[in-house]
Amino acid sequence: MESNIIIINTTNPPDLEQELGNIGVSDRGIEIMKEKMIFHCFRLTNVDTRAANILKQTMLSRGGEAAVSAATVNLSAAHTDVIIGATRHQLRQAVARLREQPWGLRPIAEKIEEEFFK
């Protein structure tokens, strides 16, 4: 019997839960894995570069990624867009940390939470 690849393209937890259940994953296993298996990629606009540096380090420390402009590192620009790539689990961890940070990161954390967790 030959193995095949079936692409599962979902950002919706109930859809992923159904896919996991379809292959016989236990309820406890679904709870543990579901937020680690849903990946989000999104763009934040007009972020203070000081905040973007903190955001990048926060995402990296949780295993996610944050792409920022080259001008962010040396603060030669006042603002940058940021592209975030992370699992729901990584985002949830990052939001908790970002709420404590300055330069507009609290409202950014709240927007992420509103978009992905409410």
C-alpha positions as CSV (number, residue, x, y, z in Angstrom):
1,M,0.0,0.0,0.0
2,E,1.4,3.4,-1.0
3,S,1.4,6.4,1.4
4,N,-0.1,9.7,0.1
5,I,0.1,13.3,1.1
6,I,-3.2,15.2,1.8
7,I,-2.8,18.9,2.5
8,I,-4.7,20.1,5.5
9,N,-5.0,23.9,5.1
10,T,-6.9,25.2,8.1
11,T,-6.7,28.0,10.6
12,N,-10.0,27.0,12.2
13,P,-9.6,25.0,15.4
14,P,-12.9,23.0,15.0
15,D,-11.8,21.9,11.5
16,L,-8.5,20.7,12.8
17,E,-10.1,18.9,15.7
18,Q,-12.3,17.1,13.2
19,E,-9.3,16.1,11.1
20,L,-7.4,14.8,14.2
21,G,-10.5,12.9,15.3
22,N,-10.9,11.4,11.9
23,I,-7.5,9.6,12.3
24,G,-8.3,8.5,15.8
25,V,-6.4,11.0,18.0
26,S,-7.7,10.9,21.6
27,D,-9.6,13.8,23.0
28,R,-6.7,14.6,25.3
29,G,-4.3,14.4,22.4
30,I,-6.4,16.8,20.4
31,E,-6.4,19.3,23.2
32,I,-2.6,19.1,23.6
33,M,-1.8,19.4,19.9
34,K,-4.4,21.6,18.2
35,E,-2.9,25.0,19.0
36,K,0.6,23.7,18.0
37,M,-0.7,22.6,14.6
38,I,-2.5,25.8,13.4
39,F,-0.1,28.3,11.8
40,H,-0.9,32.0,11.3
41,C,1.0,34.4,9.1
42,F,-0.1,38.0,9.1
43,R,1.2,41.6,8.7
44,L,1.1,44.4,11.3
45,T,1.3,47.9,9.8
46,N,3.0,51.0,11.1
47,V,4.7,49.5,14.1
48,D,7.2,51.7,16.1
49,T,10.6,50.2,15.3
50,R,11.5,50.0,19.0
51,A,8.4,47.9,19.5
52,A,9.2,45.9,16.3
53,N,12.6,44.9,17.8
54,I,10.9,43.7,21.0
55,L,8.3,41.9,18.9
56,K,10.9,40.1,16.9
57,Q,12.8,38.9,20.0
58,T,9.5,37.8,21.6
59,M,8.5,35.8,18.6
60,L,11.9,34.2,18.2
61,S,12.1,33.3,21.9
62,R,8.8,31.3,21.5
63,G,9.8,29.6,18.2
64,G,7.9,31.9,15.9
65,E,9.2,34.5,13.5
66,A,8.8,38.2,12.8
67,A,10.2,39.8,9.7
68,V,11.0,43.5,10.0
69,S,12.6,46.1,7.7
70,A,16.4,46.4,7.7
71,A,16.0,49.9,9.1
72,T,14.5,48.4,12.3
73,V,17.7,47.0,13.7
74,N,19.5,50.4,13.9
75,L,16.3,52.4,14.4
76,S,17.0,54.5,11.2
77,A,13.2,54.5,10.5
78,A,10.5,55.5,13.0
79,H,8.1,52.8,11.9
80,T,8.0,49.5,10.1
81,D,5.5,46.8,9.0
82,V,6.1,43.4,10.6
83,I,5.1,40.0,9.2
84,I,4.5,37.4,11.9
85,G,4.6,33.7,11.4
86,A,3.6,31.5,14.4
87,T,1.4,28.8,15.7
88,R,-1.6,29.6,17.8
89,H,0.4,28.3,20.8
90,Q,3.3,30.6,20.1
91,L,1.0,33.6,19.5
92,R,-0.8,32.9,22.8
93,Q,2.5,32.9,24.7
94,A,3.7,36.0,22.9
95,V,0.6,38.0,23.6
96,A,1.0,37.5,27.3
97,R,4.5,38.9,27.2
98,L,3.7,41.7,24.7
99,R,1.0,43.1,27.0
100,E,3.8,44.1,29.5
101,Q,5.9,46.0,26.9
102,P,6.1,49.7,25.9
103,W,5.9,51.6,22.6
104,G,2.4,50.4,21.6
105,L,2.8,46.7,22.1
106,R,-0.1,46.4,24.5
107,P,-2.7,47.4,21.9
108,I,-0.9,45.2,19.3
109,A,-1.2,42.3,21.7
110,E,-4.9,43.1,22.2
111,K,-5.5,43.2,18.4
112,I,-3.7,39.8,18.0
113,E,-5.8,38.3,20.8
114,E,-9.0,39.7,19.3
115,E,-8.2,38.5,15.8
116,F,-7.1,35.0,16.7
117,F,-8.5,34.0,20.1
118,K,-11.9,35.6,20.6
